[in-house]
């Protein structure tokens, strides 16, 4: 019976991390759409959502640490709980970066709307796909899918470098639009950081399933 109860608690822990992941996913997609459409109401939603994410993080951490202290799990169950704790932190930081995008959007509402030489739609979609795939790899226990998420991170890195270069060139050519371009640079950087957190989640899934630390295996790629 104690073992059955422990497995039920692990299932509950998994449900909680998936619910938090849904909040983080919504935060990213809402923040990007708010930036693209200059929607102040969505910016407010992202801020409220970030508060919910913070509350969920605290509750999940408390449950995970209680399981560690009370049950003293071994092997794969121990790795799962440790992975959940780390994933929890990355999901909270995804919420933080989404809020940063929303704040940039809100601050930019007083500026003249102009078209920037960056495909933020594609960058947002790629970042969101990384989060969805990372969480799906956790749900299914799929290390191969987690591997693919880490590979997608390179594409977002390339998008961010291109955005940074193009927006700096724009500032030189159109200094009157410097603030809009700078906001774009910060939004691009936030999306790149969100992608990094999605990659971290995938890394933790791999650790849970394979018992392998692969954090630095892709470190040869250029930032």
MDAnalysis code that builds the backbone (N, CA, C; Angstrom):
import MDAnalysis as mda
import numpy as np

u = mda.Universe.empty(669, n_residues=223, atom_resindex=np.repeat(np.arange(223), 3), trajectory=True)
u.add_TopologyAttr("name", ["N", "CA", "C"] * 223)
u.add_TopologyAttr("resid", np.arange(1, 224))
u.add_TopologyAttr("resname", ["UNK", "UNK", "UNK", "UNK", "UNK", "UNK", "UNK", "UNK", "UNK", "UNK", "UNK", "UNK", "UNK", "UNK", "UNK", "UNK", "UNK", "UNK", "UNK", "UNK", "UNK", "UNK", "UNK", "UNK", "UNK", "UNK", "UNK", "UNK", "UNK", "UNK", "UNK", "UNK", "UNK", "UNK", "UNK", "UNK", "UNK", "UNK", "UNK", "UNK", "UNK", "UNK", "UNK", "UNK", "UNK", "UNK", "UNK", "UNK", "UNK", "UNK", "UNK", "UNK", "UNK", "UNK", "UNK", "UNK", "UNK", "UNK", "UNK", "UNK", "UNK", "UNK", "UNK", "UNK", "UNK", "UNK", "UNK", "UNK", "UNK", "UNK", "UNK", "UNK", "UNK", "UNK", "UNK", "UNK", "UNK", "UNK", "UNK", "UNK", "UNK", "UNK", "UNK", "UNK", "UNK", "UNK", "UNK", "UNK", "UNK", "UNK", "UNK", "UNK", "UNK", "UNK", "UNK", "UNK", "UNK", "UNK", "UNK", "UNK", "UNK", "UNK", "UNK", "UNK", "UNK", "UNK", "UNK", "UNK", "UNK", "UNK", "UNK", "UNK", "UNK", "UNK", "UNK", "UNK", "UNK", "UNK", "UNK", "UNK", "UNK", "UNK", "UNK", "UNK", "UNK", "UNK", "UNK", "UNK", "UNK", "UNK", "UNK", "UNK", "UNK", "UNK", "UNK", "UNK", "UNK", "UNK", "UNK", "UNK", "UNK", "UNK", "UNK", "UNK", "UNK", "UNK", "UNK", "UNK", "UNK", "UNK", "UNK", "UNK", "UNK", "UNK", "UNK", "UNK", "UNK", "UNK", "UNK", "UNK", "UNK", "UNK", "UNK", "UNK", "UNK", "UNK", "UNK", "UNK", "UNK", "UNK", "UNK", "UNK", "UNK", "UNK", "UNK", "UNK", "UNK", "UNK", "UNK", "UNK", "UNK", "UNK", "UNK", "UNK", "UNK", "UNK", "UNK", "UNK", "UNK", "UNK", "UNK", "UNK", "UNK", "UNK", "UNK", "UNK", "UNK", "UNK", "UNK", "UNK", "UNK", "UNK", "UNK", "UNK", "UNK", "UNK", "UNK", "UNK", "UNK", "UNK", "UNK", "UNK", "UNK", "UNK", "UNK", "UNK", "UNK", "UNK", "UNK", "UNK", "UNK", "UNK", "UNK"])
u.atoms.positions = np.array([
    [0.800, -1.213, 0.000],
    [0.000, 0.000, 0.000],
    [0.847, 1.284, 0.000],
    [1.894, 1.376, 0.842],
    [2.705, 2.593, 0.823],
    [3.268, 2.883, -0.564],
    [3.683, 1.824, -1.286],
    [4.247, 2.024, -2.615],
    [3.202, 2.555, -3.582],
    [1.969, 2.024, -3.490],
    [0.885, 2.495, -4.349],
    [0.596, 3.966, -4.065],
    [0.578, 4.336, -2.796],
    [0.337, 5.728, -2.409],
    [1.433, 6.641, -2.949],
    [2.674, 6.183, -2.889],
    [3.797, 6.970, -3.402],
    [3.655, 7.194, -4.909],
    [3.282, 6.159, -5.643],
    [3.094, 6.301, -7.083],
    [1.947, 7.261, -7.401],
    [0.918, 7.262, -6.578],
    [-0.177, 8.212, -6.762],
    [0.307, 9.638, -6.541],
    [1.191, 9.818, -5.574],
    [1.731, 11.147, -5.316],
    [2.637, 11.611, -6.463],
    [3.397, 10.675, -7.031],
    [4.212, 11.019, -8.192],
    [3.331, 11.436, -9.368],
    [2.209, 10.730, -9.548],
    [1.284, 11.078, -10.624],
    [0.685, 12.463, -10.388],
    [0.383, 12.770, -9.131],
    [-0.142, 14.092, -8.802],
    [0.910, 15.174, -9.058],
    [2.161, 14.861, -8.723],
    [3.253, 15.809, -8.974],
    [3.388, 16.077, -10.480],
    [3.260, 15.020, -11.259],
    [3.343, 15.170, -12.718],
    [2.189, 16.022, -13.233],
    [1.003, 15.814, -12.712],
    [-0.153, 16.620, -13.121],
    [0.074, 18.093, -12.807],
    [0.662, 18.358, -11.649],
    [0.906, 19.745, -11.249],
    [1.924, 20.422, -12.163],
    [2.976, 19.708, -12.539],
    [3.988, 20.328, -13.403],
    [3.418, 20.547, -14.804],
    [2.531, 19.652, -15.249],
    [1.894, 19.842, -16.549],
    [0.941, 21.032, -16.522],
    [0.242, 21.227, -15.405],
    [-0.645, 22.386, -15.279],
    [0.156, 23.682, -15.270],
    [1.288, 23.675, -14.591],
    [2.133, 24.863, -14.579],
    [2.710, 25.126, -15.966],
    [3.061, 24.052, -16.670],
    [3.579, 24.204, -18.033],
    [2.540, 24.861, -18.934],
    [1.271, 24.503, -18.745],
    [0.205, 25.115, -19.540],
    [0.137, 26.615, -19.279],
    [0.296, 27.026, -18.019],
    [0.310, 28.455, -17.688],
    [1.478, 29.169, -18.365],
    [2.639, 28.545, -18.337],
    [3.824, 29.151, -18.950],
    [3.668, 29.247, -20.462],
    [3.104, 28.202, -21.071],
    [2.853, 28.204, -22.511],
    [1.906, 29.348, -22.881],
    [0.837, 29.513, -22.112],
    [-0.107, 30.594, -22.358],
    [0.563, 31.954, -22.209],
    [1.455, 32.066, -21.251],
    [2.139, 33.334, -21.023],
    [2.970, 33.731, -22.239],
    [3.718, 32.772, -22.774],
    [4.558, 33.052, -23.941],
    [3.706, 33.462, -25.138],
    [2.706, 32.657, -25.448],
    [1.893, 32.923, -26.633],
    [1.134, 34.238, -26.503],
    [0.648, 34.541, -25.305],
    [-0.076, 35.792, -25.092],
    [0.860, 36.987, -25.184],
    [2.065, 36.852, -24.636],
    [3.019, 37.963, -24.668],
    [3.443, 38.280, -26.096],
    [3.716, 37.246, -26.880],
    [4.124, 37.467, -28.275],
    [2.981, 38.107, -29.055],
    [1.770, 37.606, -28.862],
    [0.629, 38.158, -29.598],
    [0.363, 39.597, -29.163],
    [0.522, 39.873, -27.881],
    [0.349, 41.240, -27.396],
    [1.351, 42.178, -28.055],
    [2.591, 41.716, -28.196],
    [3.615, 42.538, -28.832],
    [3.290, 42.769, -30.308],
    [2.847, 41.734, -30.990],
    [2.556, 41.845, -32.416],
    [1.341, 42.723, -32.690],
    [0.372, 42.718, -31.776],
    [-0.886, 43.438, -31.999],
    [-1.009, 44.698, -31.139],
    [-0.011, 44.957, -30.288],
    [-0.037, 46.134, -29.396],
    [-1.287, 46.095, -28.515],
    [-1.539, 44.946, -27.927],
    [-2.745, 44.721, -27.127],
    [-2.434, 44.913, -25.644],
    [-2.888, 46.038, -25.097],
    [-2.606, 46.339, -23.697],
    [-3.325, 45.381, -22.752],
    [-4.525, 44.947, -23.134],
    [-5.270, 44.014, -22.299],
    [-4.544, 42.690, -22.128],
    [-3.930, 42.212, -23.199],
    [-3.161, 40.967, -23.105],
    [-1.929, 41.146, -22.222],
    [-1.347, 42.340, -22.245],
    [-0.205, 42.603, -21.353],
    [-0.622, 42.439, -19.900],
    [-1.814, 42.921, -19.574],
    [-2.327, 42.778, -18.210],
    [-2.581, 41.312, -17.886],
    [-3.081, 40.557, -18.861],
    [-3.312, 39.125, -18.650],
    [-1.998, 38.400, -18.351],
    [-0.949, 38.742, -19.087],
    [0.359, 38.103, -18.868],
    [0.847, 38.396, -17.454],
    [0.639, 39.632, -16.987],
    [1.066, 39.983, -15.629],
    [0.305, 39.159, -14.598],
    [-0.995, 39.020, -14.771],
    [-1.796, 38.213, -13.836],
    [-1.407, 36.741, -13.904],
    [-1.138, 36.279, -15.104],
    [-0.746, 34.888, -15.290],
    [0.588, 34.597, -14.605],
    [1.490, 35.574, -14.626],
    [2.798, 35.391, -13.995],
    [2.652, 35.226, -12.476],
    [1.677, 35.929, -11.896],
    [1.395, 35.770, -10.468],
    [0.915, 34.348, -10.175],
    [0.061, 33.826, -11.054],
    [-0.426, 32.449, -10.885],
    [0.708, 31.443, -11.028],
    [1.632, 31.711, -11.949],
    [2.784, 30.831, -12.139],
    [3.646, 30.808, -10.880],
    [3.873, 31.968, -10.285],
    [4.689, 32.036, -9.065],
    [4.048, 31.236, -7.933],
    [2.728, 31.341, -7.798],
    [2.020, 30.588, -6.758],
    [2.136, 29.085, -7.011],
    [1.952, 28.691, -8.268],
    [2.051, 27.272, -8.623],
    [3.454, 26.747, -8.372],
    [4.476, 27.568, -8.641],
    [5.854, 27.131, -8.411],
    [6.099, 26.816, -6.939],
    [5.631, 27.700, -6.072],
    [5.839, 27.481, -4.636],
    [5.139, 26.204, -4.170],
    [3.916, 26.009, -4.612],
    [3.163, 24.818, -4.189],
    [3.815, 23.543, -4.695],
    [4.292, 23.571, -5.929],
    [4.905, 22.370, -6.492],
    [6.229, 22.054, -5.800],
    [7.026, 23.084, -5.539],
    [8.290, 22.865, -4.837],
    [8.053, 22.252, -3.460],
    [7.058, 22.765, -2.758],
    [6.748, 22.233, -1.419],
    [6.389, 20.754, -1.496],
    [5.590, 20.389, -2.474],
    [5.185, 18.987, -2.613],
    [6.378, 18.110, -2.965],
    [7.218, 18.589, -3.884],
    [8.368, 17.795, -4.312],
    [9.355, 17.584, -3.163],
    [9.654, 18.636, -2.430],
    [10.611, 18.512, -1.325],
    [10.048, 17.643, -0.193],
    [8.736, 17.709, -0.002],
    [8.132, 16.848, 1.012],
    [8.260, 15.381, 0.617],
    [8.057, 15.086, -0.678],
    [8.223, 13.709, -1.148],
    [9.657, 13.234, -0.948],
    [10.609, 14.107, -1.236],
    [12.017, 13.732, -1.065],
    [12.342, 13.421, 0.390],
    [11.840, 14.241, 1.286],
    [12.196, 14.075, 2.699],
    [11.457, 12.911, 3.345],
    [10.216, 12.664, 2.903],
    [9.403, 11.638, 3.562],
    [9.592, 10.250, 2.955],
    [9.726, 10.183, 1.650],
    [9.737, 8.884, 0.971],
    [11.135, 8.337, 0.690],
    [12.127, 9.235, 0.589],
    [13.492, 8.840, 0.251],
    [13.507, 7.898, -0.970],
    [13.004, 8.401, -2.116],
    [12.902, 7.545, -3.316],
    [14.268, 7.180, -3.864],
    [14.309, 6.103, -4.612],
    [15.552, 5.633, -5.198],
    [15.480, 5.713, -6.724],
    [16.658, 5.742, -7.347],
    [16.831, 5.579, -8.797],
    [15.930, 6.493, -9.611],
    [15.122, 5.900, -10.503],
    [14.392, 6.686, -11.488],
    [13.353, 7.600, -10.839],
    [12.758, 7.183, -9.722],
    [11.794, 8.042, -9.043],
    [12.480, 9.257, -8.439],
    [13.657, 9.052, -7.900],
    [14.429, 10.171, -7.367],
    [14.780, 11.146, -8.488],
    [15.229, 10.616, -9.625],
    [15.574, 11.478, -10.756],
    [14.361, 12.256, -11.252],
    [13.194, 11.607, -11.232],
    [11.987, 12.296, -11.682],
    [11.680, 13.485, -10.790],
    [11.738, 13.296, -9.489],
    [11.423, 14.399, -8.570],
    [12.436, 15.526, -8.717],
    [13.713, 15.168, -8.823],
    [14.736, 16.196, -9.010],
    [14.529, 16.938, -10.325],
    [14.161, 16.202, -11.379],
    [13.902, 16.834, -12.676],
    [12.714, 17.783, -12.578],
    [11.672, 17.383, -11.881],
    [10.490, 18.233, -11.734],
    [10.849, 19.530, -11.018],
    [11.673, 19.447, -9.990],
    [12.078, 20.651, -9.261],
    [12.812, 21.620, -10.194],
    [13.706, 21.092, -11.015],
    [14.447, 21.946, -11.943],
    [13.542, 22.479, -13.046],
    [12.664, 21.628, -13.582],
    [11.727, 22.068, -14.617],
    [10.812, 23.160, -14.069],
    [10.398, 23.000, -12.830],
    [9.556, 23.989, -12.172],
    [10.216, 25.369, -12.207],
    [11.510, 25.390, -11.911],
    [12.242, 26.657, -11.933],
    [12.308, 27.249, -13.330],
    [12.513, 26.408, -14.333],
    [12.571, 26.914, -15.710],
    [11.211, 27.437, -16.168],
    [10.142, 26.773, -15.791],
    [8.812, 27.256, -16.157],
    [8.528, 28.610, -15.510],
    [8.972, 28.795, -14.279],
    [8.774, 30.083, -13.615],
    [9.553, 31.174, -14.345],
    [10.754, 30.854, -14.813],
    [11.559, 31.855, -15.527],
    [10.980, 32.147, -16.910],
    [10.324, 31.161, -17.518],
    [9.608, 31.417, -18.766],
    [8.510, 32.454, -18.520],
    [7.827, 32.322, -17.394],
    [6.829, 33.325, -17.026],
    [7.442, 34.698, -16.846],
    [8.616, 34.750, -16.226],
    [9.309, 36.029, -16.029],
    [9.653, 36.681, -17.364],
    [10.191, 35.887, -18.296],
    [10.575, 36.428, -19.597],
    [9.344, 36.847, -20.405],
    [8.251, 36.110, -20.266],
    [7.014, 36.514, -20.934],
    [6.534, 37.854, -20.403],
    [6.649, 38.036, -19.096],
    [6.274, 39.319, -18.497],
    [7.177, 40.432, -19.006],
    [8.455, 40.138, -19.212],
    [9.374, 41.143, -19.751],
    [8.934, 41.590, -21.145],
    [8.482, 40.631, -21.964],
    [7.970, 40.976, -23.298],
    [6.733, 41.856, -23.175],
    [5.839, 41.505, -22.261],
    [4.619, 42.287, -22.068],
    [4.945, 43.707, -21.609],
    [5.932, 43.856, -20.757],
    [6.321, 45.190, -20.295],
    [6.898, 46.018, -21.434],
    [7.711, 45.390, -22.278],
    [8.241, 46.097, -23.446],
    [7.103, 46.541, -24.363],
    [6.121, 45.669, -24.512],
    [4.960, 46.000, -25.339],
    [4.225, 47.202, -24.770],
    [3.969, 47.154, -23.481],
    [3.244, 48.250, -22.825],
    [4.009, 49.563, -22.943],
    [5.313, 49.517, -22.728],
    [6.122, 50.734, -22.828],
    [6.152, 51.271, -24.256],
    [6.039, 50.364, -25.232],
    [6.116, 50.784, -26.628],
    [4.823, 51.335, -27.185],
    [3.745, 51.265, -26.404],
    [2.460, 51.746, -26.905],
    [2.450, 53.251, -27.149],
    [3.336, 53.972, -26.486],
    [3.391, 55.435, -26.669],
    [4.215, 55.810, -27.897],
    [4.886, 54.826, -28.498],
    [5.742, 55.084, -29.652],
    [4.977, 54.870, -30.949],
    [5.470, 55.492, -32.006],
    [4.877, 55.297, -33.325],
    [5.021, 53.841, -33.750],
    [3.929, 53.180, -34.161],
    [4.054, 51.788, -34.622],
    [4.751, 51.734, -35.978],
    [5.804, 50.940, -36.063],
    [6.550, 50.780, -37.311],
    [6.812, 49.289, -37.536],
    [7.126, 48.953, -38.765],
    [7.449, 47.567, -39.086],
    [8.942, 47.333, -38.887],
    [9.272, 46.337, -38.081],
    [10.670, 46.017, -37.819],
    [11.120, 44.871, -38.732],
    [12.415, 44.834, -39.061],
    [12.926, 43.795, -39.975],
    [13.182, 42.462, -39.279],
    [12.209, 42.020, -38.494],
    [12.341, 40.769, -37.734],
    [11.021, 40.007, -37.819],
    [11.087, 38.715, -38.061],
    [9.884, 37.886, -38.095],
    [9.614, 37.359, -36.686],
    [8.996, 38.208, -35.865],
    [8.717, 37.818, -34.491],
    [7.663, 36.707, -34.429],
    [6.798, 36.651, -35.428],
    [5.802, 35.579, -35.462],
    [6.489, 34.218, -35.547],
    [7.436, 34.096, -36.474],
    [8.154, 32.831, -36.633],
    [8.982, 32.504, -35.397],
    [9.600, 33.519, -34.824],
    [10.424, 33.289, -33.636],
    [9.558, 32.841, -32.461],
    [8.390, 33.478, -32.312],
    [7.481, 33.089, -31.235],
    [6.940, 31.691, -31.428],
    [6.612, 31.344, -32.677],
    [6.091, 30.004, -32.955],
    [7.137, 28.930, -32.686],
    [8.378, 29.204, -33.067],
    [9.452, 28.230, -32.823],
    [9.682, 28.039, -31.330],
    [9.659, 29.135, -30.590],
    [9.853, 29.071, -29.141],
    [8.712, 28.303, -28.475],
    [7.480, 28.607, -28.890],
    [6.323, 27.905, -28.326],
    [6.370, 26.418, -28.656],
    [6.804, 26.084, -29.867],
    [6.902, 24.676, -30.256],
    [7.920, 23.952, -29.387],
    [8.996, 24.629, -29.042],
    [9.998, 24.030, -28.161],
    [9.397, 23.695, -26.800],
    [8.622, 24.632, -26.248],
    [8.012, 24.390, -24.941],
    [7.034, 23.224, -25.019],
    [6.179, 23.246, -26.061],
    [5.200, 22.165, -26.205],
    [5.888, 20.806, -26.328],
    [6.938, 20.757, -27.125],
    [7.636, 19.485, -27.337],
    [8.358, 19.036, -26.073],
    [8.940, 19.994, -25.355],
    [9.634, 19.644, -24.111],
    [8.667, 19.052, -23.096],
    [7.495, 19.655, -22.979],
    [6.505, 19.156, -22.029],
    [5.919, 17.833, -22.506],
    [5.746, 17.693, -23.816],
    [5.259, 16.418, -24.346],
    [6.265, 15.304, -24.068],
    [7.553, 15.628, -24.152],
    [8.580, 14.620, -23.850],
    [8.511, 14.200, -22.390],
    [8.151, 15.150, -21.505],
    [7.961, 14.808, -20.093],
    [6.731, 13.940, -19.921],
    [5.651, 14.304, -20.595],
    [4.395, 13.559, -20.466],
    [4.556, 12.119, -20.951],
    [5.270, 11.947, -22.069],
    [5.413, 10.625, -22.682],
    [6.666, 9.879, -22.236],
    [7.555, 10.548, -21.492],
    [8.828, 9.915, -21.158],
    [9.645, 9.634, -22.405],
    [9.682, 10.607, -23.327],
    [10.281, 10.422, -24.653],
    [11.604, 11.181, -24.750],
    [12.706, 10.483, -24.559],
    [14.020, 11.123, -24.584],
    [14.393, 11.604, -25.992],
    [13.932, 10.891, -27.013],
    [14.246, 11.312, -28.381],
    [13.594, 12.649, -28.707],
    [12.353, 12.813, -28.289],
    [11.679, 14.101, -28.490],
    [12.405, 15.199, -27.727],
    [12.874, 14.878, -26.533],
    [13.648, 15.850, -25.757],
    [14.932, 16.227, -26.493],
    [15.575, 15.255, -27.124],
    [16.770, 15.546, -27.930],
    [16.455, 16.552, -29.033],
    [15.306, 16.398, -29.677],
    [14.948, 17.282, -30.788],
    [14.718, 18.715, -30.311],
    [14.235, 18.871, -29.080],
    [14.033, 20.213, -28.522],
    [15.365, 20.934, -28.374],
    [16.359, 20.221, -27.899],
    [17.678, 20.824, -27.722],
    [18.270, 21.248, -29.061],
    [17.955, 20.483, -30.103],
    [18.448, 20.840, -31.432],
    [17.732, 22.080, -31.970],
    [16.436, 22.233, -31.650],
    [15.678, 23.403, -32.105],
    [16.200, 24.697, -31.506],
    [16.843, 24.591, -30.369],
    [17.370, 25.786, -29.709],
    [18.368, 26.521, -30.602],
    [19.093, 25.786, -31.433],
    [20.052, 26.415, -32.342],
    [19.354, 27.357, -33.316],
    [18.162, 26.985, -33.772],
    [17.426, 27.817, -34.722],
    [17.000, 29.134, -34.083],
    [16.530, 29.075, -32.838],
    [16.134, 30.300, -32.141],
    [17.359, 31.182, -31.893],
    [18.489, 30.565, -31.578],
    [19.725, 31.329, -31.406],
    [20.071, 32.084, -32.688],
    [19.931, 31.408, -33.832],
    [20.221, 32.059, -35.115],
    [19.252, 33.218, -35.369],
    [17.986, 33.007, -35.070],
    [16.993, 34.069, -35.242],
    [17.336, 35.283, -34.377],
    [17.758, 35.019, -33.158],
    [18.089, 36.112, -32.249],
    [19.308, 36.888, -32.741],
    [20.318, 36.172, -33.206],
    [21.510, 36.868, -33.717],
    [21.159, 37.715, -34.933],
    [20.327, 37.165, -35.820],
    [19.923, 37.906, -37.013],
    [19.103, 39.141, -36.631],
    [18.194, 38.972, -35.691],
    [17.373, 40.096, -35.243],
    [18.240, 41.197, -34.647],
    [19.195, 40.814, -33.825],
    [20.090, 41.781, -33.192],
    [20.872, 42.552, -34.249],
    [21.398, 41.843, -35.225],
    [22.181, 42.486, -36.281],
    [21.315, 43.420, -37.125],
    [20.146, 42.940, -37.539],
    [19.272, 43.744, -38.398],
    [18.745, 44.978, -37.670],
    [18.434, 44.833, -36.396],
    [17.900, 45.969, -35.650],
    [18.978, 47.004, -35.343],
    [20.205, 46.562, -35.119],
    [21.298, 47.533, -34.946],
    [21.540, 48.298, -36.241],
    [21.442, 47.599, -37.364],
    [21.586, 48.274, -38.666],
    [20.462, 49.286, -38.864],
    [19.278, 48.943, -38.424],
    [18.144, 49.851, -38.541],
    [18.367, 51.119, -37.707],
    [18.919, 50.937, -36.524],
    [19.188, 52.099, -35.666],
    [20.154, 53.055, -36.356],
    [21.158, 52.506, -37.028],
    [22.111, 53.348, -37.742],
    [21.461, 54.065, -38.914],
    [20.562, 53.374, -39.615],
    [19.926, 53.956, -40.798],
    [18.748, 54.863, -40.443],
    [18.042, 54.531, -39.341],
    [16.852, 55.288, -38.950],
    [16.906, 55.602, -37.448],
    [17.791, 56.494, -37.056],
    [17.964, 56.776, -35.619],
    [16.691, 57.285, -34.938],
    [15.758, 57.826, -35.720],
    [14.507, 58.314, -35.120],
    [13.648, 57.167, -34.592],
    [13.975, 55.937, -35.006],
    [13.227, 54.762, -34.552],
    [14.062, 53.886, -33.613],
    [15.003, 54.496, -32.947],
    [15.907, 53.746, -32.067],
    [15.150, 53.014, -30.965],
    [14.179, 53.690, -30.343],
    [13.491, 53.060, -29.212],
    [12.684, 51.842, -29.651],
    [12.026, 51.951, -30.805],
    [11.273, 50.792, -31.296],
    [12.215, 49.621, -31.593],
    [13.374, 49.947, -32.189],
    [14.344, 48.895, -32.504],
    [14.910, 48.273, -31.229],
    [15.184, 49.105, -30.229],
    [15.709, 48.581, -28.962],
    [14.679, 47.678, -28.285],
    [13.417, 48.064, -28.330],
    [12.379, 47.190, -27.782],
    [12.382, 45.851, -28.500],
    [12.563, 45.883, -29.818],
    [12.630, 44.652, -30.588],
    [13.802, 43.779, -30.186],
    [14.943, 44.409, -29.935],
    [16.126, 43.664, -29.496],
    [15.853, 42.970, -28.165],
    [15.217, 43.680, -27.235],
    [14.929, 43.090, -25.931],
    [13.891, 41.968, -26.035],
    [12.901, 42.134, -26.897],
    [11.896, 41.084, -27.082],
    [12.548, 39.841, -27.678],
    [13.392, 40.035, -28.686],
    [14.096, 38.914, -29.296],
    [14.951, 38.183, -28.270],
    [15.625, 38.950, -27.433],
    [16.480, 38.353, -26.409],
    [15.648, 37.560, -25.394],
    [14.484, 38.077, -25.033],
    [13.616, 37.347, -24.107],
    [13.145, 36.031, -24.713],
    [12.805, 36.043, -26.000],
    [12.383, 34.806, -26.661],
    [13.524, 33.802, -26.721],
    [14.739, 34.296, -26.947],
    [15.901, 33.404, -26.963],
    [16.117, 32.780, -25.587],
    [15.893, 33.552, -24.547],
    [16.048, 33.014, -23.195],
    [14.946, 32.001, -22.876],
    [13.730, 32.266, -23.354],
    [12.648, 31.308, -23.173],
    [13.010, 29.984, -23.847],
    [13.570, 30.074, -25.046],
    [14.004, 28.858, -25.752],
    [15.071, 28.120, -24.957],
    [15.972, 28.864, -24.328],
    [16.992, 28.237, -23.484],
    [16.349, 27.455, -22.344],
    [15.319, 28.026, -21.736],
    [14.638, 27.343, -20.634],
    [13.915, 26.091, -21.136],
    [13.336, 26.166, -22.337],
    [12.712, 24.974, -22.920],
    [13.750, 23.890, -23.150],
    [14.936, 24.302, -23.605],
    [16.028, 23.348, -23.799],
    [16.459, 22.739, -22.462],
    [16.479, 23.559, -21.415],
    [16.808, 23.050, -20.082],
    [15.799, 21.992, -19.639],
    [14.528, 22.246, -19.920],
    [13.487, 21.277, -19.559],
    [13.737, 19.950, -20.265],
    [14.051, 20.030, -21.557],
    [14.343, 18.812, -22.314],
    [15.547, 18.079, -21.730],
    [16.554, 18.825, -21.319],
    [17.737, 18.230, -20.707],
    [17.381, 17.484, -19.427],
    [16.481, 18.070, -18.638],
    [16.070, 17.420, -17.394],
    [15.237, 16.174, -17.661],
    [14.452, 16.185, -18.731],
    [13.709, 14.976, -19.111],
    [14.683, 13.848, -19.467],
    [15.726, 14.199, -20.212],
    [16.743, 13.203, -20.588],
    [17.424, 12.644, -19.335],
    [17.716, 13.526, -18.383],
    [18.318, 13.087, -17.119],
    [17.401, 12.106, -16.394],
    [16.109, 12.427, -16.369],
    [15.137, 11.545, -15.704],
    [15.100, 10.167, -16.375],
    [15.032, 10.148, -17.688],
    [14.838, 8.882, -18.397],
    [16.129, 8.077, -18.498],
    [17.207, 8.743, -18.891],
    [18.458, 8.033, -19.168],
    [19.447, 8.070, -18.012],
    [19.210, 8.943, -17.045],
    [20.176, 9.096, -15.969],
    [21.472, 9.720, -16.443],
    [21.385, 10.523, -17.524],
    [22.583, 11.109, -18.132],
    [22.507, 12.620, -18.066],
    [23.627, 13.243, -17.728],
    [23.741, 14.698, -17.720],
    [24.285, 15.132, -19.080],
    [23.422, 15.769, -19.887],
    [23.831, 16.152, -21.249],
    [23.877, 17.672, -21.395],
    [24.011, 18.373, -20.285],
    [23.913, 19.832, -20.334],
    [24.919, 20.472, -21.271],
    [26.105, 19.926, -21.383],
    [27.165, 20.604, -22.135],
    [27.516, 19.908, -23.448],
    [26.708, 18.964, -23.856],
    [27.035, 18.237, -25.071],
    [26.876, 19.062, -26.342],
    [26.036, 20.125, -26.283],
    [25.850, 20.977, -27.457],
    [26.558, 22.317, -27.290],
    [27.509, 22.373, -26.389],
    [28.157, 23.639, -26.067],
    [29.075, 24.150, -27.168],
    [29.297, 23.357, -28.242],
    [30.144, 23.829, -29.323],
    [29.418, 24.804, -30.238],
    [28.067, 24.884, -30.153],
    [27.347, 25.823, -30.998],
    [27.643, 27.244, -30.566],
    [27.678, 28.172, -31.510],
    [28.032, 29.561, -31.218],
    [26.800, 30.287, -30.692],
    [26.946, 31.064, -29.626],
    [25.833, 31.833, -29.072],
    [25.592, 33.066, -29.909],
])
